[in-house]
Amino acid sequence: GGLRLPTEMCSYAEVPDHVEVLLRSGLATDEATTVMFLLDLIKRLDLIQSLQERYAGSDVAGQLATLRASFEDVLMQHGVSELDVEPGTPVDVELRRRIVVVESEPGSGPPMIAATQRVGFILTLPNGSERVLRKVEVRTRCALQ
């Protein structure tokens, strides 16, 4: 009785968390579809980045760089730009909306950006508003060490 998926296919049948969140966020269906497509492209960029690091110095690395540039062009055509933060930038309330701290060096004083671990991406919508697709992953340190 009933269709049973092989165990290895079950993960493909599950709805990813970010899709559920988008569908509940009240975005128009076409806008939600676009955002899901862009998030999938960003995941592919991460994969290409990993492959570039693995094959650094080989002919494959050059081909991967070309592929990565083409994916970045598609993102740019859809209003997506990379989001990065300069080292030394003080962390304030506005910046916290665009970053996720993955490592923090202890110290005293106000926190500031030490380095970017992974860039983020931001979508500029036709009405001029912005939506962070992925926050910038950063390391922070305190101003006084």
C-alpha positions in Angstrom: 0.0 0.0 0.0 1.2 3.4 -1.1 4.3 4.8 -2.8 7.4 4.5 -0.7 10.5 6.5 -1.5 13.9 4.9 -1.1 15.6 6.2 2.1 18.2 8.2 0.2 15.5 10.1 -1.7 13.5 11.2 1.4 15.8 14.2 2.0 14.9 15.5 -1.5 11.2 15.2 -0.7 11.4 17.3 2.5 10.8 21.0 2.2 13.9 22.9 3.3 13.5 25.3 6.3 14.3 28.4 4.3 11.5 27.5 1.8 8.9 27.2 4.6 10.0 30.5 6.1 9.7 32.2 2.7 6.3 30.8 2.0 5.0 32.0 5.4 6.7 35.5 5.1 3.8 36.9 3.0 5.9 37.5 -0.1 4.1 37.4 -3.4 4.4 33.9 -4.9 6.6 35.1 -7.8 8.8 37.1 -5.5 9.2 34.1 -3.1 10.0 31.9 -6.1 12.7 34.3 -7.2 14.2 34.5 -3.7 14.3 30.6 -3.5 16.0 30.6 -6.9 18.6 33.1 -5.8 19.3 31.3 -2.5 19.9 28.1 -4.6 22.4 30.0 -6.8 24.2 31.3 -3.7 24.5 27.7 -2.5 26.0 26.7 -5.8 28.5 29.6 -5.5 29.6 28.2 -2.1 30.1 24.8 -3.8 32.1 26.3 -6.6 34.2 28.2 -4.0 35.0 24.9 -2.2 36.0 23.3 -5.5 38.2 26.2 -6.4 40.0 25.8 -3.1 40.4 22.1 -3.6 41.8 22.5 -7.2 43.8 25.6 -6.7 46.7 25.9 -9.2 45.2 23.5 -11.7 43.4 24.1 -15.0 40.1 23.2 -13.4 40.5 26.2 -11.0 40.4 28.6 -14.0 37.3 26.9 -15.4 35.6 27.1 -12.0 36.4 30.8 -11.8 34.7 31.3 -15.1 31.7 29.3 -13.9 31.6 31.3 -10.7 31.7 34.6 -12.6 28.7 33.5 -14.7 26.7 32.7 -11.6 27.6 36.0 -10.1 26.4 37.7 -13.3 23.0 36.0 -13.0 22.7 37.2 -9.4 23.6 40.7 -10.4 21.0 40.7 -13.2 18.4 39.9 -10.6 19.4 42.7 -8.2 21.7 40.7 -5.9 25.0 42.1 -4.7 27.7 40.8 -2.4 27.6 42.1 1.1 30.9 42.5 2.9 32.2 44.5 6.0 35.5 46.2 6.3 37.8 45.2 9.1 37.7 47.8 11.9 34.0 48.6 11.3 32.3 49.1 14.7 29.4 46.7 15.3 26.1 48.6 15.8 22.4 47.7 15.8 22.1 48.4 12.0 25.1 46.2 11.2 23.9 43.4 13.4 21.0 42.9 10.9 23.5 42.1 8.2 26.1 40.0 10.0 26.4 36.8 12.0 29.3 36.5 14.4 31.0 33.1 13.9 34.0 33.8 16.2 34.7 36.5 18.7 38.0 37.4 20.4 37.7 38.3 24.0 38.6 41.8 25.3 37.0 44.9 26.5 35.5 47.9 24.7 33.0 48.0 21.9 33.1 45.1 19.4 34.4 45.7 15.9 34.9 43.6 12.8 38.2 41.7 12.7 37.6 39.8 9.4 35.0 38.4 7.1 34.8 34.6 7.0 32.2 34.4 4.2 30.5 37.2 2.3 26.8 37.8 2.4 24.3 38.7 -0.3 21.6 41.4 -0.5 18.7 41.7 -2.9 17.5 45.1 -3.9 13.9 44.9 -4.8 12.2 47.0 -7.6 10.6 49.3 -5.0 14.1 50.1 -3.6 13.9 48.1 -0.4 16.5 45.6 0.5 16.3 42.0 1.7 19.4 40.2 3.1 19.6 36.8 1.5 22.6 35.7 3.5 24.3 37.6 6.4 28.0 38.2 6.3 29.8 35.7 8.5 32.4 37.7 10.5 35.0 37.4 13.3 34.9 40.2 15.8 37.2 41.6 18.4 36.9 44.3 21.0 38.3 47.7 20.4 40.6 47.4 23.4 42.6 44.2 23.6 
